[in-house]
């Protein structure tokens, strides 16, 4: 019997499962659950919530991981996974109010639908957007307000009473409580999917997390470290896969552990939770910086003559497009709910596959050809290759979410092994192919070397533009939520939230323009954050949680991986920083 059945509750993932057991989860966590709205921080503006928490003994020790910062981590990270787009009929059927307005849906757009249903569906959410709280009601409030109405007094007419929820399918079925994350959207109310994540869906999630922009720099890694640097791919891939399984064991050790910060708290207390969370958020912030750099480089290769000179300020093509794309992305960062945008992010696997096909197409079909060359080993720049290859396996922040959302968790080991083996083969194949095509002239992104006169080259470059454009908001939103969640209660408004997110976007542009070195910044990220998140922290947390029950060989293996991660982090970060300074 798996842990879900033992505890009598289902997973609370926004993307893959329904929230029919949120009431049970609320009871387990002390009467209140953190808000799962991916577009806002935890709800602390309602005095009734404070009273409930006080009545439940809401200190950190009693509530466990669910009562401490960050409470928004789970749902914001869930959105980075693949989800099937729900049919309009499913959306309409999920709400009686939307059912009544189905004719309006056919005649008008979802923007008008949101305006029509605001007062009936969201209640107090109809207030002015700049003064209303950023959060919807908590799940405990939703459970209270969504209870069936009391029996009417004899003689009282019930014709005017609107149904509060769809009728249950059967007498004994637990009524579905809609997730608070699905109650607020910039378009329409999205109901939670009704099923958990299957094995195939979990594989797609893992591939979508691992097959990112890191694949663009694998050929450059051979140029920096030589052909022998390719041995780092299976070495780092094997260690990362093993530490992913350690995270699974940590989650299985306690029913209160669902996410990476929960693991940090179980291992090292509240300070461990905070440290793990800060590291994960810094990694996401740095990835957003890389997206800005990638967008600037890619568009500058398409329009190399673009520049701007105004009042003594000169912007070259890279800087101009980096600022322009940041302004274009900014509205998507302001959204309070990114569920719809997460559907676009699900195309990450498709985008990566398209770029790989275009690379082989140019090499074989367009006559570029393959030209053997290069050095066997370059120890001077070998640490740069180490960081680049390490960044390719930076998906551990999402692995606990994928595992928690699986219907059959026993198959997670197969899912993880399959994903790591496949991406390692793909990374190695793309690295070898790209370097054989472009040799010592290989740039930080192999798409910049592809001749622009060929159609597959144009397709590849535009796919590398669309992919980070759709993922930027999803990557930066967890960082924004963590900051907003820590603000005082009086500052938890939509207006303040917009200011926080605008400042974050502006800061990523400033950092990207200050350090416009895509490959070196990625190598620094791989050396510092990936080694921490993928190698050091999983082993340290596992040894702490399983202390006294771990076999000697596993202790030795974990300590060896920790030492390897520390060595790679020190050497790789020093080399990357020194090369950035020299430029």
C-alpha positions in Angstrom: 0.0 0.0 0.0 1.5 3.3 -1.0 1.8 6.3 1.3 -1.3 8.1 -0.3 -3.6 5.2 0.7 -2.1 5.0 4.2 -2.6 8.7 4.9 -6.0 8.8 3.3 -5.3 11.8 1.1 -4.2 12.5 -2.4 -1.5 14.7 -3.7 -2.3 18.4 -4.0 -0.5 19.2 -7.3 -2.2 21.8 -9.3 -1.3 20.3 -12.6 -2.1 16.6 -12.3 -4.7 15.9 -9.7 -7.9 17.2 -8.4 -8.3 18.7 -4.9 -11.0 16.4 -3.7 -8.9 15.6 -0.6 -7.9 19.2 0.4 -10.3 19.0 3.3 -8.5 16.0 4.7 -5.2 17.7 4.1 -6.4 20.7 6.0 -7.3 18.6 8.9 -3.9 16.9 8.9 -2.0 20.2 8.8 -3.9 21.8 11.7 -7.0 23.2 10.2 -5.4 25.5 7.5 -3.4 24.9 4.4 -1.2 27.3 2.5 -2.6 29.0 -0.5 -1.9 27.2 -3.7 -2.5 30.2 -5.9 0.5 30.3 -8.1 0.1 34.0 -8.6 0.2 35.3 -5.1 1.8 34.7 -1.7 0.2 33.0 1.3 -3.0 34.5 2.6 -2.4 36.4 5.8 -4.8 39.3 5.3 -7.9 37.8 6.9 -8.1 38.0 10.6 -10.1 34.8 10.8 -7.1 32.9 9.4 -5.0 34.2 12.3 -7.6 33.1 14.8 -7.8 29.6 13.2 -4.0 29.3 13.3 -3.9 30.4 16.9 -6.5 27.9 17.8 -4.6 25.1 16.0 -1.4 25.9 17.7 0.1 27.4 14.6 3.8 27.6 15.5 6.3 26.1 13.2 7.0 23.1 15.4 3.4 22.0 15.5 2.4 22.7 12.0 5.5 21.1 10.5 6.9 22.2 7.1 3.5 23.4 5.9 3.4 26.4 8.3 6.7 28.0 7.4 8.2 30.1 4.6 7.9 29.5 1.7 4.3 28.2 1.4 4.0 29.0 -2.3 6.8 26.8 -3.4 4.8 23.7 -4.3 2.2 25.2 -6.7 4.6 27.6 -8.3 7.0 24.9 -9.2 4.2 22.5 -10.3 3.4 24.9 -13.2 6.8 24.2 -14.8 5.7 20.7 -15.7 3.8 19.5 -18.8 0.0 19.6 -18.7 -2.7 18.7 -21.3 -4.8 21.7 -22.2 -8.4 21.1 -20.9 -11.3 21.2 -23.3 -13.7 24.1 -23.1 -16.5 21.6 -22.3 -14.6 20.4 -19.3 -14.1 24.0 -18.1 -17.8 24.8 -18.5 -18.9 21.6 -16.7 -16.7 22.4 -13.7 -18.8 25.4 -12.6 -22.6 25.8 -12.5 -22.1 29.5 -13.1 -20.2 28.9 -16.3 -22.8 26.4 -17.3 -25.5 29.0 -17.1 -23.3 31.3 -19.2 -22.3 28.7 -21.8 -24.1 30.7 -24.5 -22.1 33.7 -23.6 -18.9 31.7 -24.1 -19.9 30.9 -27.6 -20.7 34.5 -28.4 -17.9 36.3 -26.6 -14.3 36.0 -25.5 -13.0 34.7 -22.2 -12.1 38.3 -21.2 -15.8 39.2 -21.2 -16.6 36.0 -19.4 -14.3 36.9 -16.6 -16.0 40.3 -16.2 -19.5 38.7 -16.2 -18.7 36.0 -13.6 -16.5 38.1 -11.3 -19.2 38.9 -8.8 -21.0 35.6 -8.8 -18.0 33.3 -8.8 -15.4 35.2 -6.8 -17.5 37.2 -4.4 -15.2 39.9 -2.9 -12.8 39.5 -5.8 -14.9 42.0 -7.7 -13.3 45.0 -5.8 -10.8 47.3 -7.5 -7.6 45.3 -8.6 -5.2 47.8 -7.0 -6.7 47.6 -3.5 -7.9 44.1 -3.2 -5.7 41.4 -1.5 -3.5 39.5 -3.9 -4.8 36.2 -2.5 -8.1 34.3 -2.9 -9.7 32.9 0.2 -7.8 30.1 1.9 -8.8 26.5 1.4 -10.3 26.3 4.9 -12.5 29.3 4.1 -13.4 27.7 0.7 -14.4 24.5 2.5 -16.7 26.4 4.8 -18.3 28.6 2.2 -18.8 25.7 -0.2 -20.8 23.6 2.2 -24.4 22.8 1.1 -27.0 25.4 2.3 -29.1 24.5 5.4 -32.5 23.1 4.8 -35.0 25.9 4.0 -37.6 26.9 6.4 -41.0 25.3 5.7 -42.9 27.5 3.3 -39.8 29.3 2.1 -39.2 29.3 -1.7 -36.0 27.8 -2.9 -36.4 28.8 -6.6 -34.0 31.8 -6.2 -31.2 29.8 -4.5 -28.2 29.4 -6.8 -26.4 26.1 -6.5 -23.1 26.4 -4.7 -21.4 23.4 -6.4 -22.3 20.8 -8.9 -24.2 17.8 -7.5 -22.0 14.9 -6.5 -21.8 11.9 -8.7 -22.8 9.5 -6.0 -24.2 9.7 -2.4 -20.9 8.6 -0.7 -18.5 10.5 -2.9 -16.4 13.3 -1.3 -17.5 16.6 -2.8 -14.9 18.3 -4.9 -13.5 21.5 -3.3 -11.9 23.7 -6.1 -8.3 24.6 -5.6 -7.7 28.2 -4.7 -5.1 28.3 -7.5 -7.9 27.7 -10.0 -10.2 30.4 -8.7 -8.2 33.4 -10.0 -7.1 33.7 -13.5 -6.5 36.6 -15.9 -8.7 34.8 -18.4 -11.2 32.3 -17.0 -11.6 30.0 -14.0 -9.6 26.8 -14.7 -10.7 23.7 -12.9 -8.1 21.2 -11.6 -7.6 18.1 -13.8 -9.5 15.1 -12.5 -6.7 12.5 -12.7 -3.2 12.0 -11.3 0.0 11.9 -13.2 0.6 8.6 -15.1 4.0 7.1 -16.0 4.1 8.6 -19.5 3.1 12.0 -18.2 5.8 11.8 -15.5 8.4 10.9 -18.2 7.3 14.0 -20.2 7.6 16.1 -17.1 11.1 14.9 -16.4 12.2 15.4 -20.0 10.7 18.9 -20.0 12.7 19.8 -16.9 16.0 18.3 -18.1 15.9 19.2 -21.8 16.3 23.0 -21.4 18.6 25.6 -22.9 21.6 23.8 -21.5 21.7 21.6 -24.6 22.7 24.7 -26.7 26.1 24.9 -25.0 27.1 21.2 -25.0 29.1 21.6 -28.3 30.9 24.6 -26.7 31.8 22.4 -23.8 33.8 20.2 -26.1 35.6 23.2 -27.5 36.5 24.3 -23.9 37.4 21.0 -22.3 38.3 18.8 -25.3 36.9 15.5 -26.3 37.7 13.8 -23.0 35.3 16.3 -21.3 32.4 14.2 -22.6 33.1 11.7 -19.8 31.6 14.2 -17.5 28.1 13.7 -19.0 27.6 10.1 -17.8 29.5 10.8 -14.6 27.4 13.8 -13.6 24.2 12.2 -15.0 24.7 9.1 -13.0 25.4 11.0 -9.7 22.4 13.3 -10.4 20.1 10.3 -11.0 21.2 8.6 -7.8 20.6 11.8 -5.8 17.2 12.1 -7.3 16.4 8.7 -5.9 17.7 9.9 -2.5 15.1 12.7 -2.6 12.5 10.0 -3.2 13.6 8.2 -0.1 13.6 11.4 1.9 10.0 12.0 0.9 9.0 8.4 1.8 10.4 8.9 5.3 7.6 11.2 6.4 4.1 12.0 5.2 4.7 15.7 5.9 7.4 15.9 3.3 6.3 16.9 -0.2 8.9 19.4 -1.6 12.6 20.1 -1.5 12.3 22.8 1.2 10.3 20.2 3.3 13.3 17.8 2.9 15.7 20.6 4.1 13.6 21.2 7.2 13.3 17.5 8.0 17.1 17.2 7.8 18.3 20.5 9.4 15.3 22.2 10.9 13.9 25.6 9.9 17.4 27.0 8.9 17.8 24.1 6.6 14.4 24.9 5.0 15.4 28.5 4.5 18.8 27.7 3.1 17.4 25.2 0.6 14.7 27.6 -0.4 17.1 30.5 -0.9 19.4 28.3 -3.0 16.5 27.2 -5.2 15.2 30.7 -5.7 18.7 32.0 -6.6 19.0 29.3 -9.2 15.6 30.2 -10.7 16.6 33.9 -10.7 19.9 33.2 -12.4 18.0 31.1 -15.0 15.8 34.1 -15.7 18.9 36.2 -16.3 20.1 33.5 -18.8 16.8 33.7 -20.6 17.3 37.5 -21.2 20.9 36.9 -22.4 19.7 34.1 -24.7 16.9 36.3 -26.2 19.3 39.2 -26.8 21.9 36.9 -28.5 19.4 35.1 -30.7 17.5 38.2 -31.9 20.8 40.0 -32.5 21.9 37.2 -34.8 18.6 37.6 -36.8 18.8 41.4 -36.9 22.5 42.2 -36.5 22.3 45.7 -37.8 19.7 46.8 -35.3 20.9 49.5 -32.9 19.6 52.6 -31.1 21.3 55.9 -30.3 19.3 58.4 -28.2 20.5 61.4 -26.1 24.1 60.1 -26.0 23.1 56.5 -25.1 24.0 53.8 -27.6 22.5 50.4 -27.5 23.8 47.7 -29.8 21.7 44.9 -31.1 22.2 42.6 -28.1 21.4 45.3 -25.5 18.5 46.7 -27.5 16.7 43.3 -27.9 17.4 42.3 -24.3 15.6 45.4 -23.1 12.8 45.1 -25.7 12.1 41.5 -24.9 12.1 42.2 -21.2 9.4 44.9 -21.7 7.4 42.4 -23.9 7.6 39.7 -21.2 6.7 42.1 -18.3 2.9 41.8 -18.7 3.1 38.0 -18.4 5.0 38.4 -15.1 2.1 40.6 -13.8 -0.4 37.8 -14.2 -1.8 36.5 -10.9 -2.3 33.0 -12.3 0.1 31.5 -14.9 -1.9 28.3 -15.5 -2.6 29.2 -19.1 1.0 30.2 -19.7 2.2 26.9 -18.3 0.5 25.2 -21.3 2.8 27.0 -23.6 5.8 26.0 -21.4 4.8 22.4 -22.0 6.2 22.8 -25.5 9.7 22.8 -24.1 10.3 19.2 -25.2 8.9 19.9 -28.7 11.1 23.0 -29.0 14.2 21.1 -28.0 13.4 18.3 -30.3 12.9 20.7 -33.2 16.2 22.4 -32.6 18.0 19.0 -32.6 16.3 18.0 -35.8 17.3 21.3 -37.4 20.9 20.8 -36.4 21.1 17.4 -38.1 19.2 18.8 -41.0 21.7 21.5 -41.6 24.7 19.2 -41.1 23.4 16.5 -43.5 20.8 18.0 -45.8 22.3 21.5 -46.4 25.9 20.5 -47.1 27.6 21.9 -44.0 29.1 18.5 -43.3 31.1 17.1 -40.4 34.8 17.9 -40.0 36.8 16.0 -37.3 39.2 18.1 -35.2 39.7 19.6 -31.8 41.9 18.7 -28.9 41.7 15.6 -26.7 41.9 17.5 -23.4 42.2 21.1 -22.4 42.8 21.3 -18.7 42.9 25.1 -18.7 39.2 25.4 -19.7 38.1 22.0 -18.5 36.3 23.5 -15.4 34.1 25.6 -17.8 33.0 22.4 -19.5 32.3 20.9 -16.1 29.9 23.7 -15.2 28.2 23.6 -18.6 27.6 19.9 -18.4 26.5 20.2 -14.8 23.8 22.8 -15.7 22.2 20.2 -18.0 21.1 18.2 -15.0 19.6 21.0 -12.9 16.1 19.6 -12.4 16.1 18.4 -8.8 13.9 21.2 -7.5 11.0 19.7 -9.5 11.7 16.0 -9.0 10.0 15.9 -5.6 6.9 17.5 -7.1 6.9 15.0 -10.0 7.2 12.1 -7.5 4.4 13.4 -5.3 2.1 13.8 -8.2 2.5 10.3 -9.6 -0.4 7.8 -9.4 1.9 4.9 -9.1 4.9 6.1 -7.2 6.7 2.8 -7.4 7.4 3.6 -11.0 9.4 6.8 -10.2 12.7 4.9 -10.3 12.1 3.8 -13.8 10.9 7.2 -14.9 14.0 8.8 -13.4 16.4 6.3 -15.0 14.7 6.5 -18.4 14.9 10.3 -18.4 18.5 10.6 -17.4 19.7 7.9 -19.8 17.8 9.5 -22.7 18.9 13.1 -22.0 22.5 12.0 -21.5 22.5 10.3 -24.9 20.9 13.3 -26.5 23.3 15.7 -24.9 26.3 13.7 -26.0 24.9 13.3 -29.5 24.2 17.0 -29.9 27.6 18.0 -28.5 29.5 15.7 -30.9 27.4 16.7 -33.9 27.6 20.4 -33.2 31.4 20.4 -32.7 32.0 18.2 -35.7 30.0 20.7 -37.8 31.6 24.0 -36.5 34.9 22.9 -34.9 36.9 25.6 -33.1 34.6 28.3 -34.3 31.7 26.9 -32.2 30.0 29.7 -30.3 28.4 29.6 -26.9 25.1 28.5 -28.6 25.4 26.3 -31.6 22.3 28.0 -33.1 24.5 31.1 -33.6 26.8 29.1 -35.9 24.0 27.8 -38.1 23.9 29.6 -41.5 21.0 31.9 -41.6 20.2 31.4 -45.3 18.9 27.9 -44.6 15.3 27.3 -43.5 16.1 24.8 -40.7 18.5 27.4 -39.3 15.7 30.0 -39.2 13.4 27.5 -37.5 16.0 26.6 -34.9 16.8 30.2 -34.0 13.2 31.2 -33.6 12.5 28.1 -31.5 15.3 29.2 -29.1 13.6 32.6 -29.0 10.1 31.3 -28.3 11.1 28.8 -25.6 12.7 31.2 -23.1 10.0 33.8 -23.8 7.3 31.4 -22.6 9.3 30.1 -19.7 10.6 33.4 -18.3 7.4 34.3 -16.3 7.1 30.7 -14.9 10.7 30.8 -13.8 10.6 34.2 -12.1 7.2 33.9 -10.5 8.3 31.5 -7.7 11.0 34.1 -6.8 8.4 36.9 -6.7 6.0 34.8 -4.6 8.7 34.1 -2.0 9.4 37.8 -1.7 5.7 38.8 -1.6 5.0 36.1 1.0 7.5 37.6 3.4 6.1 41.2 3.1 4.1 42.7 6.0 0.4 42.1 5.8 -0.5 45.7 4.9 1.8 45.4 1.8 0.2 42.3 0.5 -1.7 43.9 -2.3 -1.8 43.5 -6.1 -0.2 46.9 -6.5 2.8 46.0 -4.4 3.0 42.7 -6.1 3.3 44.4 -9.5 6.0 46.6 -8.2 8.0 43.6 -6.8 7.7 41.7 -10.1 8.6 44.8 -12.2 11.7 45.3 -10.0 12.7 41.7 -10.4 12.4 41.9 -14.2 14.4 45.1 -14.3 17.1 43.6 -12.1 17.4 40.5 -14.4 17.9 42.9 -17.3 20.6 44.8 -15.5 22.5 41.6 -14.5 22.2 40.2 -18.1 23.6 43.4 -19.6 26.4 43.6 -17.0 27.4 40.0 -17.6 26.5 39.2 -21.2 28.4 36.0 -21.3 25.9 33.2 -21.8 28.2 30.2 -21.6 30.3 31.5 -18.7 27.3 32.5 -16.6 25.8 29.1 -17.3 29.0 27.4 -16.3 29.0 29.4 -13.1 25.4 28.3 -12.4 26.2 24.7 -13.1 29.3 24.9 -10.9 27.6 26.5 -7.9 23.8 26.0 -7.8 23.6 22.7 -9.7 26.3 21.1 -7.6 24.5 22.3 -4.4 21.0 21.3 -5.5 21.8 18.1 -7.5 24.8 16.6 -5.6 25.6 18.1 -2.2 22.2 18.9 -0.6 20.4 15.6 -1.5 23.2 13.5 0.0 23.5 15.7 3.1 19.8 15.7 3.7 19.5 11.9 3.2 22.4 11.2 5.6 20.7 13.5 8.2 17.2 12.1 7.8 18.3 8.4 7.6 21.0 8.8 10.3 21.6 5.4 12.0 19.8 3.3 9.4 22.0 3.9 6.3 24.4 1.1 5.3 28.1 1.8 5.3 28.5 1.6 1.6 25.8 4.2 1.0 27.3 6.5 3.6 30.7 6.3 1.8 29.0 6.9 -1.6 27.1 9.9 -0.3 30.2 11.4 1.3 32.1 10.8 -2.0 29.4 12.6 -4.0 29.4 15.5 -1.5 33.2 15.9 -1.8 33.0 15.7 -5.6 30.3 18.4 -5.7 32.4 20.7 -3.4 35.5 20.2 -5.6 33.5 20.8 -8.8 31.8 23.9 -7.3 35.1 25.5 -6.2 37.1 24.8 -9.3 34.3 25.6 -11.8 33.2 28.8 -10.1 36.7 30.1 -9.8 37.5 29.4 -13.5 34.2 31.0 -14.7 34.5 34.1 -12.6 38.2 34.6 -13.6 37.3 34.3 -17.3 34.4 36.8 -16.9 36.8 39.3 -15.2 39.4 38.9 -17.9 36.8 39.9 -20.5 
